């Protein structure tokens, strides 16, 4: 850019930026563009650095937006980008670093301007910025008439299509990494218009261009390229973090002699700082941005049949490249092939991130090929263990992350092979489980412990019926396959019932006390009625939960009593819990089964005399289990719960996806302008 600047404060006065944003129309072939694009700088790779740069150039962006309709300079800048983009595939192959470097710089400036347009303008005015032509020779401004948002041939469509083709056609190499990263950032910025407006995505031109325009032709290739970026987990070249390159292979050194610019000395504080946790996460930034872009593409335009989503179809139909006959041609145009073993391994390794958990949910719920592959794994513990850690560390996770983890477990629990397999896998020395040292436990036992802990946490803090339902549904699906539950796990199941019983007793007492106080209360009849209704509603929910816990216990006793002596031991030890519910119409039918089991084993234990040892009791239970006749128990319908997505999933997933972009993309978005969701003090997303 010519003259250098020694600080961010000097950016608004830089002669090249001033000319770009002035009322002067710059011819697309003017040497100015080569000069403008010949700058080098330390790119911002976290949101705080991006904010510093954005705030420093806000005046430039505002002036540009005001003057562009008279100058058409954005169109000229995009023209220079498109000329370079059309040659990028050849340039990447021959390592034309200078060419790639200038293309990157053009895209960075365009993205910075688009960021301002998206946050400050309506989409109509944003499109107007793209379609303004430079003035004719007589000096009269010749603006394009605002195009219909779906019209083929608009400048914004040409631009977006070029970005898509760049991702698909240009290989990710050491010297193209930054260009791919900037391409994804630009697309995320353009699509982030959803955050700042309230209408559905299908009404935005940028979404219709992607879903319906010529970009849609590339849908399977784009999703495949993005998935490859995610699966490769390639680290940023160190030159993105440093001000120089030792091996001289990156753009910075290749063009250092030409890079006399305002940004050549601006490191945004990155080069001098030690590596922070955020920087460590940024090491695989291309994988992260690719994943976020996949989620954005797959979760918009899902309800409007007039705007089909080819990216969603591609993501949900890819097949395994390692299967026999995998290279045979397919009749489904949107299908591509990936190594599902690699997909599975990378998912397991990165499940601590919200965005990976959401991708896993989408693949399990919608991609039948991937679901079948996952459920066939003999190393399913690789997937289940990180899911359990998400649930265990509830206090550190967002509620959305917890929900996704639970729903995934619910979907897995719908499969009987999975339910059997988790009790055949033993895990040892689970360091992150702090309640008790678990030197050895089955994966199924650990799953039960963590899900029960989640229920207990929710009872005391979150009080979310939806979370309760998913937890209990997963346990219910597994209950007929509970096998060899150790004593600690069995006790936790009965302790959960005990806690619920105590809450039930307290709530019944509160209802009685409220009824008595209503006769002498100074409150209005309406206030008393509302209080009574709240109590009764809480009681109804609690009795549903109690009933479900009893059904889980009954299912285990009916299906695999002989394999769970510790559960019978725990039931006998706390048999008094069931006394209060024998006459309760909601529970008495199931209590009869529990009483039948307790009576049978109590009778056998009487032969041991007074004060038998725990080992004697357990041995007697094991022997009695072999002789117990299941016909004594009343049959109940098999417990089977199936996850069903809500009728309007976009209402949940779109705010969730953009909250992930907001928190995890390392881009900066002005929270005060966001309409899609709000952020409270705990950085928890609230849907608007």
Helices and strands as residue ranges (DSSP letters): G 8-13, H 15-20, H 32-36, H 47-56, H 58-71, H 73-85, H 88-93, H 97-120, H 123-131, H 155-169, H 177-191, G 192-196, G 201-203, H 205-212, G 214-218, H 219-232, G 238-240, H 251-254, H 277-281, G 282-284, H 285-299, H 310-315, E 319-320, E 337-338, H 340-349, H 354-366, H 368-375, H 381-392, G 394-396, H 399-413, H 416-421, E 426-428, E 440-442, H 443-457, I 458-462, H 465-479, H 487-517, H 525-560, G 561-563, H 565-573, G 575-581, H 588-605, G 606-608, H 614-627, G 630-632, H 650-664, G 671-673, E 677-679, E 685-687
